[in-house]
């Protein structure tokens, strides 16, 4: 039964054909139950009628249920669904009779996607929006994620399909949200039930959510979910940097890997991504990525810079990476499927951060032409002891912050004993000595001396207990053996009351990631780190014993007790918390220490972001190692930042933390811009079923940086300025002996 005003397309000759009918009113969807050509409808009045031969072939069990009064398309989970999908074809023009030829499932999927992108996609969107069950059908039968179907904005007028006499319902109720029942349909159901004498309220039950760890056991769901999550995660990261990729074609990327600092681990990370290693240094400038311990400065001259100095921000809106692929349990009684809760994957640490903003894409990149280095061009402003102190001091002066709330009391001595800064140190030294004379506390006045440049791994660091020792140390190293220039010194107050664990001193090693992409600098904090313990019990009586006061691996590994108390002298946060609960009380690692560490990391980015990559390269990044010390009162102090943190797996704890951190960093800084479509997406060297994230976005030059620029006004140029002579200064990781290259930043 087809009422007047309906358009009919009938093909009855060969078997396995269908009738497609677009009706103008819901009433025209009704047919007699004894009609051999039963009618099926959707909210858009689209009806697909199987021919009699097809109906016979499936043993009189149609794949679609007869149309209910409200015109909803209902799909049942039965064996005939597979046959139905193979029969469906590509409808080129709905106004012209076109037979639906036999198609394979893959061709069927492509046909639907093509249908969406043509001028009839508004009609399909209305169909998809009307039925919750259709999502489950497509997910299960076609492996098609509904997130791939882009929903158009609400139209202001009817579709041009009306030109051929078709009244297609394209109201905003059908297009606003395809996954929720519309108010109009709810009103119709309520009115019909009221007429029938029913008073029971109608509410839509929320779909059950399954934890992602449980869903990972489903082999059918996992690969589809991994592809969709990886795609959305990469898109969110590119969106925050104003980038798009001009192609998704598969490429084979090349990288150069220098030796040292556990380079086999780095090699394994890129091997899991399908990259090809190049060992010839002469072609270093032509590979996609260069990974070395020391910064290769000449590389940056050939790297392009971002063309735009400003970026247009999109209107503020929440961006949540969710899984649109539903899971269908084996013994499920319905075909709606279940949603999967992926909050535990950690994407919200970036997309829900206050530092995350979405920008309008300003640059389309070709991945095969991208070039990057694992170092920032001017990283020494952050990783050099002298320039870090200078950057923090300038930042605190401009923002009226207390510099020595970040670091212990510090003096930078440039001209030896005649330097005015050294005279200020003498005044402060005598002030402390006089105060201790009138108190009952320890009368010692201990300071630590660090070379201002060209040193790491504890080299040149001395703990001094008397003024005579301090003067002798500053006078003995007047000239730097590497540069031939005058050596400067960092003279810092030693923390005499450190928090101890089992009567031994420790410090905390944490990781951070800095990315400079399209002129936008972002800073990420990795929440999991470890403790580096000393081998000897703490005592201020023997300030010359390096095994008591310096916790660097490069120092402690030569002690006889190394590894006696902990494997590799390393402890986890859990070990520390267990000790605090038993012996200290009232101090929490997660609640007290890590928030302080996170804020200190953010402050270092605030102080240096304008200088780390002043040119604004298209793509560069760096993994940083931060060292902190905790005093007996629970206050955290910043000690230093390392440009080449140790990646050696010297203990089971590090074997768990470092590979996961490194792989996670590459997911943020490399994978979104070098998509490898030739492999299974989301491949993880660490064996994770789904790509996880633990880095938290704590700084963006478009958010915190822009706010600081606005607050400082013309004074912001002071934060940007630096001594040009520092550009030629050797990095602290360039002066070590060849035999020690695997211990940088340890």
Beta strands, then each sheet from edge to edge (+ up, - down):
strand 1: 7-9
strand 2: 18-22
strand 3: 46-50
strand 4: 209-211
strand 5: 243-245
strand 6: 254-257
strand 7: 276-278
strand 8: 289-291
strand 9: 339-341
strand 10: 363-365
strand 11: 372-373
strand 12: 410-413
strand 13: 447-451
strand 14: 462-464
strand 15: 489-493
strand 16: 500-501
strand 17: 504-517
strand 18: 520-537
strand 19: 570-571
strand 20: 619-630
strand 21: 636-642
strand 22: 695-700
sheet 1: 1+ 2- 3+
sheet 2: 4+ 9+
sheet 3: 5+ 10+
sheet 4: 7+ 6+ 8+ 11+
sheet 5: 12+ 15- 13+ 14-
sheet 6: 16+ 17- 18+ 19-
sheet 7: 16+ 17- 20+ 21-
sheet 8: 16+ 17- 18+ 22-
end
